[in-house]
Amino acid sequence: MSRIRLIQLGSSCLSKANFQNICSSGFKAPAARGLQVPADPTRRQRPDLLYSRLELELRAHDPAVLDSYVTFLQQAARHLGVTTGKLWEPPRHYQRLSLLKSVHIFAKHKVQYEARTYFRVLELLRLTGSTADTYLEYTQRMLPEGIAMKVSRYARESLPEHLSQRPDQSESDGKS
């Protein structure tokens, strides 16, 4: 007597042999059935861009959260083998707002509110486009609440052909 294992799917049970028959008959990949698989329109076959640097500007109201996230960014860059450049702290921005406590004209009773915005700028050097996309996708998914990120990309490009060629001597001799 052969042993038959049962696989439970929802409320019905299938034997292993029946399950393999179902999978082998109707649930094949399109390429295995001889059908053409359309190319993925989001994936383009173009050369990878080279970035000389990426600047990540971070803004937050809480300096402790900002410092913690900068530490995370540096660890992620080290893990991916990305070269980090300078990390600097631009001057913080203060927004002060004075309001009257009362609805009417009592100018003695004022309240002042202040919102501080802290900044950090992290520089990443010499990246390929795929590495930059992977790094940014990972770090932006882990972006905590209260932090805004602005990314500036500086790409390396070759000189245009008309600028990279030397002018012919015959053209310059004829003009003088």
Backbone bond lengths (Angstrom), bond angles and torsions (degrees), N, CA, C in turn:
res aa  C-N    CA-C-N  psi(-1)  N-CA   C-N-CA  omega(-1)  CA-C   N-CA-C  phi
1 M - - - 1.450 - - 1.532 108.68 -
2 S 1.312 115.97 126.61 1.462 118.97 -178.36 1.521 109.79 -86.48
3 R 1.282 112.73 149.51 1.467 118.17 178.89 1.526 108.63 -86.10
4 I 1.290 115.50 136.20 1.456 121.29 178.77 1.525 107.11 -120.80
5 R 1.325 115.39 120.82 1.457 119.22 176.79 1.516 108.92 -87.06
6 L 1.305 115.95 141.26 1.456 120.47 179.25 1.530 109.32 -106.08
7 I 1.290 114.72 137.62 1.458 121.33 176.78 1.516 106.47 -112.45
8 Q 1.321 116.21 122.95 1.458 119.67 -176.73 1.515 109.32 -94.01
9 L 1.301 117.01 123.52 1.456 123.87 176.75 1.512 108.06 -120.23
10 G 1.302 116.15 104.82 1.460 119.57 -177.49 1.507 110.08 63.30
11 S 1.324 117.19 -116.98 1.459 120.22 -178.68 1.527 112.29 -101.47
12 S 1.341 118.67 -14.63 1.456 119.69 -177.31 1.524 110.38 -99.77
13 C 1.334 116.16 157.31 1.461 121.56 178.86 1.518 109.00 -118.08
14 L 1.324 115.44 141.22 1.454 121.77 177.18 1.524 108.46 -125.50
15 S 1.313 116.38 145.21 1.453 118.46 173.34 1.522 108.26 -80.52
16 K 1.321 116.83 161.58 1.454 121.23 -177.87 1.530 111.05 -61.62
17 A 1.331 117.25 -39.42 1.466 120.65 -179.97 1.520 111.05 -64.97
18 N 1.326 117.68 -45.40 1.463 121.15 178.64 1.527 111.25 -63.30
19 F 1.319 115.25 -39.35 1.459 119.77 -179.91 1.525 110.17 -63.70
20 Q 1.349 117.73 -41.62 1.457 120.73 178.62 1.526 111.06 -66.61
21 N 1.339 118.02 -36.94 1.465 120.49 177.68 1.517 111.02 -64.10
22 I 1.326 116.93 -42.34 1.463 120.28 179.87 1.516 109.84 -64.51
23 C 1.325 116.48 -44.70 1.464 119.82 -178.66 1.521 111.50 -66.54
24 S 1.334 117.66 -36.94 1.455 119.14 -176.58 1.524 112.31 -78.24
25 S 1.313 118.74 -21.86 1.462 119.20 -176.43 1.521 112.86 -88.25
26 G 1.311 117.81 -53.20 1.457 118.19 -169.37 1.502 116.35 -110.63
27 F 1.290 119.46 -16.70 1.453 120.85 -172.21 1.520 112.03 -108.68
28 K 1.308 117.02 49.94 1.460 120.80 177.36 1.519 109.15 -90.33
29 A 1.307 114.22 156.75 1.456 119.63 174.83 1.526 108.40 -67.27
30 P 1.337 118.10 151.72 1.470 120.01 -177.59 1.523 113.01 -58.61
31 A 1.333 118.51 -36.94 1.464 120.36 -179.30 1.529 110.85 -69.01
32 A 1.349 118.06 -31.49 1.461 121.21 179.92 1.527 110.91 -71.40
33 R 1.333 117.69 -26.54 1.461 121.03 178.68 1.522 111.95 -87.51
34 G 1.329 118.07 2.42 1.460 121.37 177.60 1.510 113.50 89.59
35 L 1.339 119.52 10.50 1.459 121.69 179.49 1.521 109.93 -90.19
36 Q 1.311 115.76 150.72 1.456 120.42 176.93 1.522 108.66 -76.54
37 V 1.314 116.45 131.33 1.458 121.37 176.07 1.516 107.37 -92.70
38 P 1.353 117.99 123.07 1.465 118.93 -179.19 1.527 109.97 -66.80
39 A 1.327 115.06 146.70 1.462 120.09 178.79 1.521 109.32 -69.08
40 D 1.310 115.79 146.57 1.456 121.75 179.16 1.525 108.38 -71.72
41 P 1.343 118.94 117.28 1.468 120.06 -176.33 1.524 113.06 -69.38
42 T 1.328 118.08 -20.91 1.455 119.59 -179.25 1.515 112.15 -78.50
43 R 1.318 117.67 -19.80 1.460 121.83 -178.09 1.524 108.89 -98.30
44 R 1.305 115.67 116.79 1.460 120.86 -178.95 1.521 109.19 -109.06
45 Q 1.300 115.93 145.54 1.448 121.08 177.30 1.523 108.68 -93.24
46 R 1.296 117.11 81.87 1.449 121.73 177.71 1.520 108.29 -130.13
47 P 1.309 117.22 157.96 1.462 118.64 -178.84 1.529 110.97 -66.19
48 D 1.313 114.35 150.02 1.455 120.88 -178.93 1.529 109.58 -70.77
49 L 1.325 117.08 134.65 1.455 121.02 178.34 1.517 109.90 -73.29
50 L 1.315 115.78 151.90 1.454 121.37 174.90 1.520 108.17 -113.25
51 Y 1.321 116.11 127.05 1.464 121.49 178.37 1.515 108.95 -106.98
52 S 1.320 116.09 128.89 1.458 118.91 176.33 1.530 109.61 -73.43
53 R 1.329 116.19 -32.95 1.467 119.22 174.72 1.519 110.63 -162.98
54 L 1.309 113.69 157.49 1.458 123.21 172.44 1.511 106.87 -124.19
55 E 1.303 117.33 133.65 1.462 121.03 175.71 1.515 108.32 -110.33
56 L 1.316 116.04 124.26 1.457 121.88 176.04 1.519 107.46 -105.93
57 E 1.320 116.85 112.58 1.463 120.90 176.82 1.523 107.64 -100.52
58 L 1.324 115.67 122.92 1.460 121.70 -178.27 1.520 109.29 -112.81
59 R 1.323 115.45 138.61 1.464 121.49 178.45 1.510 108.62 -129.03
60 A 1.338 115.80 138.34 1.465 120.01 178.33 1.525 109.23 -157.48
61 H 1.320 115.27 162.86 1.465 121.23 176.36 1.524 111.15 -96.69
62 D 1.312 118.07 -15.54 1.456 122.30 -178.87 1.535 108.69 -113.95
63 P 1.344 118.07 112.26 1.471 119.33 -176.25 1.526 113.39 -67.24
64 A 1.325 119.33 -27.76 1.459 121.46 -179.84 1.531 110.87 -67.25
65 V 1.336 117.05 -43.40 1.464 121.16 178.15 1.524 109.71 -65.83
66 L 1.306 116.78 -39.04 1.456 121.36 -179.90 1.529 111.23 -64.16
67 D 1.324 117.11 -45.35 1.466 120.40 178.66 1.521 111.74 -64.35
68 S 1.322 116.74 -38.14 1.464 120.87 178.28 1.523 110.83 -64.13
69 Y 1.317 117.38 -42.41 1.459 120.78 -179.33 1.531 111.43 -69.70
70 V 1.325 117.53 -34.86 1.466 120.46 176.74 1.526 109.83 -64.34
71 T 1.324 117.33 -39.44 1.466 121.04 176.02 1.525 110.46 -61.78
72 F 1.340 116.46 -41.57 1.464 121.02 176.77 1.522 111.07 -61.95
73 L 1.341 117.98 -42.86 1.461 121.82 179.42 1.528 111.36 -61.44
74 Q 1.321 116.51 -41.98 1.457 119.82 179.91 1.524 111.64 -67.41
75 Q 1.330 117.30 -38.90 1.467 120.09 177.82 1.521 111.22 -66.50
76 A 1.335 117.33 -39.85 1.466 120.83 178.34 1.530 110.46 -65.13
77 A 1.318 117.07 -39.22 1.468 120.57 178.14 1.529 110.28 -65.71
78 R 1.324 117.12 -41.04 1.461 120.67 178.95 1.524 110.26 -64.94
79 H 1.328 116.88 -38.28 1.466 121.09 -179.61 1.531 111.53 -66.32
80 L 1.339 117.42 -37.51 1.465 121.71 179.90 1.530 112.65 -85.88
81 G 1.314 117.38 -4.96 1.456 120.18 179.85 1.512 113.40 78.66
82 V 1.313 117.49 26.50 1.462 122.50 -179.86 1.527 108.16 -90.33
83 T 1.324 116.14 135.03 1.461 121.02 179.20 1.525 109.12 -79.40
84 T 1.322 116.54 124.91 1.460 120.25 177.20 1.519 108.64 -96.09
85 G 1.304 115.03 141.89 1.457 121.24 177.92 1.511 109.61 -99.23
86 K 1.317 114.57 -135.31 1.463 119.65 -177.43 1.529 110.53 -74.43
87 L 1.309 114.37 149.85 1.467 122.66 168.42 1.516 105.21 -122.72
88 W 1.309 116.63 116.75 1.453 117.84 179.65 1.513 110.64 -131.26
89 E 1.319 112.40 164.13 1.464 120.72 -175.48 1.525 108.45 -120.25
90 P 1.336 117.62 101.06 1.468 119.20 175.55 1.523 110.09 -64.74
91 P 1.311 117.10 162.17 1.471 118.81 -179.20 1.527 111.41 -61.18
92 R 1.330 114.99 142.16 1.463 118.84 -178.74 1.523 109.97 -73.36
93 H 1.300 114.51 157.49 1.462 121.66 -176.55 1.528 108.51 -109.12
94 Y 1.332 115.52 127.86 1.459 120.91 177.86 1.521 108.95 -107.44
95 Q 1.311 115.64 132.18 1.461 119.86 173.61 1.525 106.73 -119.33
96 R 1.319 115.58 113.05 1.465 120.55 -177.40 1.522 109.25 -107.19
97 L 1.320 113.85 140.14 1.454 120.19 -177.56 1.527 108.02 -135.28
98 S 1.336 117.51 123.61 1.471 122.52 178.02 1.514 109.00 -105.77
99 L 1.320 115.58 129.57 1.464 121.12 -179.68 1.514 110.18 -130.42
100 L 1.314 115.08 152.28 1.466 120.51 172.98 1.521 108.78 -83.31
101 K 1.346 115.16 138.88 1.471 118.58 177.96 1.526 110.69 -70.43
102 S 1.297 115.03 -38.94 1.463 117.41 -176.89 1.519 110.30 -91.78
103 V 1.294 113.74 160.99 1.451 120.33 178.99 1.530 109.99 -74.16
104 H 1.333 115.37 -26.62 1.464 119.93 -173.31 1.528 110.71 -97.11
105 I 1.287 118.85 -151.21 1.461 123.82 -164.30 1.521 115.49 -93.39
106 F 1.304 120.86 13.98 1.459 121.45 -174.58 1.530 109.98 -76.35
107 A 1.347 114.84 93.68 1.467 120.85 -173.16 1.523 112.57 -74.51
108 K 1.342 117.24 -14.48 1.461 119.96 178.61 1.521 111.94 -66.43
109 H 1.284 116.94 -30.75 1.462 122.24 -172.10 1.534 110.35 -99.24
110 K 1.335 114.25 79.63 1.464 120.02 179.77 1.519 109.80 -107.93
111 V 1.322 114.16 152.23 1.463 121.38 175.29 1.524 106.70 -125.62
112 Q 1.334 115.24 137.43 1.459 118.77 178.34 1.524 109.21 -115.18
113 Y 1.329 114.62 134.09 1.457 121.73 176.99 1.523 108.33 -115.96
114 E 1.313 115.49 148.88 1.454 119.85 -179.27 1.527 109.15 -138.58
115 A 1.314 115.55 130.31 1.471 121.34 175.07 1.519 107.22 -115.10
116 R 1.328 116.38 123.85 1.461 121.52 179.42 1.518 109.18 -105.20
117 T 1.305 116.18 134.22 1.466 121.81 176.14 1.524 107.48 -116.17
118 Y 1.335 115.63 122.69 1.457 122.09 -179.97 1.526 108.70 -101.12
119 F 1.312 116.57 146.00 1.459 122.67 -176.84 1.524 110.28 -124.46
120 R 1.317 115.64 149.20 1.461 122.79 167.81 1.528 106.18 -141.81
121 V 1.312 116.69 140.77 1.458 121.62 177.55 1.527 107.06 -124.73
122 L 1.325 115.61 122.38 1.459 122.53 179.25 1.521 108.09 -113.37
123 E 1.315 115.96 134.15 1.455 121.64 -178.15 1.526 109.29 -109.84
124 L 1.325 116.76 129.52 1.465 122.79 175.37 1.521 107.57 -112.53
125 L 1.328 116.56 132.90 1.466 121.11 -171.73 1.517 112.01 -111.58
126 R 1.341 115.83 145.45 1.466 125.00 171.25 1.530 112.85 50.07
127 L 1.327 115.57 76.57 1.465 122.33 -179.23 1.517 110.80 -118.98
128 T 1.315 115.65 151.09 1.459 119.90 167.88 1.524 108.04 -88.95
129 G 1.311 116.48 164.21 1.458 120.64 -178.11 1.517 112.73 -63.90
130 S 1.328 117.39 -40.62 1.466 120.05 -178.75 1.523 111.10 -69.08
131 T 1.335 117.71 -38.45 1.463 120.31 177.30 1.519 110.26 -66.08
132 A 1.322 116.68 -41.60 1.469 120.38 179.53 1.522 110.74 -63.46
133 D 1.332 117.37 -43.26 1.461 120.52 179.36 1.524 111.54 -63.63
134 T 1.336 116.52 -42.72 1.459 120.56 179.28 1.518 111.00 -63.70
135 Y 1.325 116.61 -46.12 1.463 121.80 -179.14 1.520 110.60 -62.42
136 L 1.332 116.71 -46.44 1.465 119.89 -177.32 1.524 111.95 -68.34
137 E 1.322 117.10 -38.17 1.460 119.15 178.19 1.525 110.84 -62.81
138 Y 1.325 116.41 -43.89 1.466 120.73 -179.42 1.524 111.29 -65.90
139 T 1.329 116.93 -46.32 1.463 118.89 -176.76 1.523 112.32 -72.12
140 Q 1.321 118.23 -31.19 1.461 119.38 179.07 1.522 111.83 -75.66
141 R 1.330 117.09 -26.83 1.470 118.99 174.04 1.519 111.35 -68.89
142 M 1.326 116.79 -29.53 1.458 121.74 -179.06 1.530 112.69 -94.50
143 L 1.316 116.87 10.11 1.461 121.61 -177.76 1.528 109.96 -65.63
144 P 1.336 118.63 119.72 1.465 119.59 -179.35 1.527 111.58 -74.93
145 E 1.318 114.71 165.16 1.460 119.66 178.14 1.515 109.31 -67.82
146 G 1.315 115.73 143.74 1.451 120.53 177.34 1.513 113.65 91.76
147 I 1.322 118.37 1.57 1.466 121.12 178.35 1.522 108.47 -119.78
148 A 1.324 115.11 133.00 1.463 121.28 175.29 1.520 108.06 -110.24
149 M 1.338 115.93 141.94 1.465 120.80 -178.32 1.525 109.57 -123.91
150 K 1.317 114.87 133.06 1.462 121.24 174.99 1.525 107.02 -121.72
151 V 1.330 117.24 127.72 1.462 122.32 -176.33 1.522 108.66 -111.29
152 S 1.332 115.95 127.83 1.465 122.29 174.22 1.520 107.66 -115.84
153 R 1.333 116.53 125.53 1.463 121.79 -178.05 1.525 108.94 -108.97
154 Y 1.321 115.50 134.21 1.460 121.82 177.51 1.518 107.30 -118.92
155 A 1.338 116.12 104.36 1.466 121.56 -173.93 1.527 110.83 -90.65
156 R 1.329 114.48 151.55 1.459 121.35 172.95 1.518 107.89 -95.18
157 E 1.310 115.65 132.41 1.455 120.64 179.14 1.516 109.16 -132.51
158 S 1.310 115.52 151.90 1.462 118.94 177.48 1.524 109.08 -80.21
159 L 1.322 115.12 158.48 1.458 119.78 178.33 1.520 110.03 -67.23
160 P 1.320 117.68 145.87 1.459 118.96 174.49 1.532 109.96 -62.37
161 E 1.313 115.32 154.18 1.462 120.73 -173.68 1.526 112.29 -61.85
162 H 1.327 117.66 -37.73 1.467 119.51 -177.86 1.528 111.96 -70.53
163 L 1.326 117.86 -20.01 1.466 120.09 176.82 1.526 112.32 -92.47
164 S 1.306 117.20 -25.01 1.462 119.77 -176.86 1.526 112.55 -84.10
165 Q 1.339 118.87 -17.77 1.461 121.77 179.91 1.526 110.07 -85.20
166 R 1.316 114.49 144.45 1.465 119.66 176.46 1.527 108.79 -81.36
167 P 1.301 118.01 142.43 1.466 119.21 177.71 1.523 110.23 -68.32
168 D 1.337 116.24 146.34 1.477 120.95 180.00 1.534 109.85 -70.20
169 Q 1.320 115.41 146.35 1.465 121.11 178.52 1.525 110.74 -68.86
170 S 1.319 116.89 -31.34 1.467 119.97 -177.41 1.532 110.70 -67.38
171 E 1.311 117.98 -36.50 1.464 120.40 179.64 1.514 111.30 -68.91
172 S 1.344 116.25 -40.12 1.466 118.83 -178.72 1.527 111.20 -72.06
173 D 1.363 118.49 -32.52 1.459 121.40 178.95 1.536 110.93 -69.33
174 G 1.302 117.15 -36.10 1.459 120.75 -177.30 1.515 112.29 -72.18
175 K 1.334 117.58 -25.84 1.463 120.66 -177.41 1.524 111.98 -81.61
176 S 1.338 119.14 -24.25 1.467 119.41 -176.62 1.480 114.09 -86.23
